[in-house]
Amino acid sequence: DRSNGTVLKDAVPTRTFLKAAHAQSIRIHTLGGDPYHTLAKNHERVLAMADAILEFNKSGEPFDGMHLDIEPHALPLWKKATEAEKCDLLTQFVDVHTKVAEHLHAADPHLRYGADIVFWLDKLKPDGTAAYPVTYRGVTKDAAKFLLDALDNVGIMSYRNTAEGKNGIVALVANTIDYADTARARAFVGVKMANVGPKIEGFFGSTETQMMNKLRPVDETYGPHRGYAGLA
């Protein structure tokens, strides 16, 4: 038993909110996650979260999905890690998401599972090999591909304030969406609006019209792609 008493708080107002959202044809996914959930020693805690959502969904208006934002690169040890150590952390990252995806898909095939990923997970070296290769269950590829093959969706943290150019959103997400075209998951292209981080990373201070005009090339480029789920 890994539940450890893990339950969702505020169940009554949450169900009221879910019912109102569903009446408007809005699907609601939970959002959680912590960099330390990367580590194998904490994976049972993450699976307990999944079990809590499954249990919650049994007795009333349900969530439509679960989404986790686990960022290995935000761990303090990432900055000093060697390339091999980073690949090991990303292997643990792939492991936790794969285990949660398999658990949820087996328990409730209708519950969608997604995760956030940084745009550079599938970065290539000059020789065309993966910059951060992960070997998992006898297969070697980058972490983004593992998640695209196992999950229902990913959100690419492609945080830039322009869509076009070498360092624009369209270029940064190209490899991920190309792979998503033939994978299980679809990819949302995430943009930042909060006043957090360098200005180059987001649209804080722009009007909605200004932002959407700059983002138009993303939809125009990837709209025809099966793997493109839209902007987030």
C-alpha positions in Angstrom: 0.0 0.0 0.0 1.7 3.2 -1.1 -1.2 5.6 -0.5 0.3 6.8 2.8 -3.0 8.5 3.5 -2.5 10.7 0.4 -5.9 12.4 -0.4 -6.9 15.5 -2.3 -8.0 18.4 0.0 -11.0 20.6 -0.6 -12.9 17.8 -2.4 -16.3 19.5 -2.2 -15.4 22.8 -3.8 -13.2 21.0 -6.2 -16.1 18.8 -7.4 -18.3 21.9 -7.7 -15.7 23.5 -9.9 -15.2 20.4 -12.0 -19.0 20.1 -12.6 -19.2 23.8 -13.7 -16.2 23.4 -16.0 -17.6 20.2 -17.6 -20.9 22.0 -18.2 -18.9 24.4 -20.3 -17.2 21.6 -22.1 -13.9 22.4 -20.4 -11.6 19.5 -19.4 -9.6 19.9 -16.2 -6.3 18.2 -15.5 -4.5 18.3 -12.1 -1.1 20.0 -12.0 1.7 19.1 -9.6 5.4 18.2 -9.4 8.7 19.0 -7.8 12.3 18.7 -9.1 13.0 16.2 -6.3 10.3 13.9 -7.8 13.0 13.1 -10.4 14.9 11.0 -7.9 14.1 7.2 -7.8 13.8 7.4 -4.0 10.8 9.7 -4.4 8.9 7.8 -7.2 6.6 6.1 -4.7 5.4 9.5 -3.6 4.5 10.4 -7.2 2.7 7.2 -7.7 0.8 7.9 -4.5 -0.4 11.2 -6.0 -1.6 9.3 -9.0 -3.5 6.9 -6.7 -5.1 9.8 -4.9 -6.5 11.2 -8.1 -7.8 7.7 -9.2 -9.5 7.4 -5.8 -11.0 10.9 -6.0 -12.4 10.1 -9.5 -14.2 7.0 -8.2 -16.8 8.9 -6.1 -18.0 12.0 -8.0 -17.3 14.5 -10.7 -13.8 13.5 -12.0 -10.6 15.1 -13.2 -10.0 14.5 -16.9 -6.3 14.1 -16.6 -3.1 14.4 -14.5 -0.2 16.6 -15.5 3.2 16.7 -13.8 5.9 19.4 -14.0 9.0 17.7 -12.8 12.2 19.6 -13.8 15.5 17.7 -13.2 17.5 20.8 -14.3 16.1 22.7 -11.4 17.8 20.4 -8.9 20.7 22.1 -7.2 23.0 19.1 -8.1 22.2 19.6 -11.9 24.5 22.7 -12.2 27.6 20.8 -11.0 26.7 17.5 -12.6 28.8 15.9 -15.3 27.2 14.9 -18.6 26.9 11.3 -17.4 25.3 12.4 -14.2 22.8 14.5 -16.1 21.9 11.6 -18.3 21.4 9.5 -15.1 19.0 12.1 -13.7 17.1 12.2 -17.0 16.9 8.4 -16.9 15.2 8.6 -13.5 13.0 11.4 -15.0 11.9 9.0 -17.8 11.4 6.2 -15.3 9.0 8.1 -13.0 6.9 9.4 -15.9 6.8 6.0 -17.6 5.7 4.3 -14.4 3.0 6.8 -13.7 1.7 6.7 -17.3 1.5 2.9 -17.2 -0.2 2.9 -13.9 -2.8 5.4 -14.9 -3.4 3.9 -18.3 -4.0 0.5 -16.7 -6.3 1.9 -14.0 -8.3 4.3 -16.1 -7.7 4.4 -19.9 -9.8 7.6 -20.2 -7.6 9.6 -17.8 -5.1 11.6 -19.8 -1.5 11.9 -18.5 0.9 14.6 -19.5 4.2 16.2 -18.5 6.2 19.4 -19.0 9.5 19.1 -20.8 12.2 21.7 -21.6 12.8 22.3 -25.3 16.4 21.1 -25.2 15.8 17.6 -24.1 16.1 16.4 -27.7 19.0 18.6 -28.6 21.5 17.0 -30.9 25.3 17.1 -30.9 27.1 18.2 -34.1 27.5 14.6 -35.1 23.7 14.1 -35.0 23.6 12.0 -31.8 21.6 12.9 -28.7 23.1 15.5 -26.4 21.5 13.8 -23.4 21.0 10.1 -24.3 19.0 8.0 -22.0 19.2 4.2 -21.9 16.0 2.8 -20.5 14.6 -0.8 -20.7 17.3 -1.6 -23.2 16.6 1.3 -25.6 18.6 4.4 -26.0 17.1 7.8 -27.2 16.6 11.2 -25.7 14.2 11.8 -22.8 11.7 13.7 -24.9 11.2 10.8 -27.2 10.6 8.4 -24.3 7.9 10.6 -22.9 6.3 11.2 -26.3 6.0 7.4 -26.8 4.6 6.7 -23.3 2.4 9.7 -22.3 -0.7 11.3 -23.8 0.7 14.8 -24.1 3.7 16.9 -23.3 4.0 20.7 -22.8 7.1 22.1 -24.3 8.6 24.9 -22.2 9.7 26.7 -25.3 10.0 30.1 -23.5 10.9 32.8 -26.0 9.3 36.1 -26.8 9.4 35.6 -30.6 8.3 32.8 -32.8 10.6 33.3 -35.8 14.4 33.1 -36.2 17.1 30.7 -35.1 16.3 31.2 -31.4 12.5 31.5 -31.9 9.8 29.1 -30.8 9.2 27.6 -34.2 12.8 26.4 -34.5 13.1 25.3 -30.8 10.2 22.9 -31.0 10.7 21.5 -34.5 12.4 18.2 -33.5 9.8 17.5 -30.8 6.8 18.1 -32.9 8.2 16.1 -35.8 8.6 13.1 -33.5 5.2 13.7 -31.9 3.7 13.3 -35.4 4.3 9.5 -35.2 4.3 9.1 -31.4 1.5 8.4 -28.9 1.5 11.8 -27.3 0.7 15.2 -28.8 2.8 18.3 -27.9 1.5 21.6 -26.6 3.8 24.6 -27.3 4.2 26.4 -24.0 4.7 30.2 -23.8 5.4 32.3 -20.7 3.4 35.3 -19.7 4.6 35.8 -16.1 7.2 38.3 -15.0 9.7 35.6 -14.2 13.1 35.2 -15.7 14.9 37.1 -18.5 12.7 39.2 -20.8 13.7 37.1 -23.8 11.7 34.2 -22.3 8.2 35.6 -22.2 5.5 38.1 -23.1 5.1 39.9 -19.8 4.2 43.5 -20.7 2.7 42.7 -24.1 -1.0 43.0 -24.8 -2.9 39.8 -25.7 -3.1 41.0 -29.3 0.6 41.7 -29.5 1.5 38.3 -28.1 -0.9 36.4 -30.4 0.4 38.3 -33.4 3.9 37.2 -32.6 2.8 33.6 -32.0 0.8 33.3 -35.3 3.8 31.6 -37.1 3.6 28.8 -34.5 0.1 27.9 -35.5 0.8 28.5 -39.2 3.8 26.2 -39.1 2.5 23.4 -37.0 -1.3 23.5 -37.5 -1.1 20.8 -40.1 0.9 18.5 -37.9 -0.8 15.6 -36.1 1.6 16.0 -33.2 0.8 19.6 -32.5 -1.8 20.1 -29.8 -1.8 23.9 -29.8 -0.5 26.7 -27.6 -0.4 26.5 -23.9 
